[in-house]
Amino acid sequence: PKLLVLNMSGIDGCHSNFTGYLRNMHWGDHAIGHLWNQIQTQIPEMANKTSMLVTPECGRNENPNPIQDVNDWYAYDHSGDLNTRRVFASMVGPNIPSNLVVGSETNDIGRSTDMALTVAEILGCKSEVQAAGFIDPLSKSLFDRI
């Protein structure tokens, strides 16, 4: 496929069960690694020609909500404060520098809306997507932020 979007919608249980959320994140990490390994070792047509971008759809509130799970860990929501716009992004593939780290918890860069332009750049249609006028004007491709 030219583009495949995979939404792991069953992972996010952080609103009421932080322990389950951590378990689900571990499962999601394993699933992403398995998918990448399958592409690189079992699908020769896609091996070394595929890019993968992994990112959540939103961040988390800076402060927890009052719900505690069975381990007494507080839960977190994702509505309202500026921290919900902070997300990570991991990329791998051809023409993507390996072992590059940009930004940190104290020096965040980019916006969650940068992902659309990043995918458009990988697909070779970034200028057309920008010209359509539906992208946040502060958004950039992650390649432009590197």
PyMOL commands that set and color helices and strands:
alter all, ss='L'
color gray80, all
select helices_A, chain A and resi 18-42+82-85+114-123+126-131+142-145
alter helices_A, ss='H'
color red, helices_A
select strands_A, chain A and resi 52-54+90-92
alter strands_A, ss='S'
color yellow, strands_A
deselect
rebuild
show_as cartoon
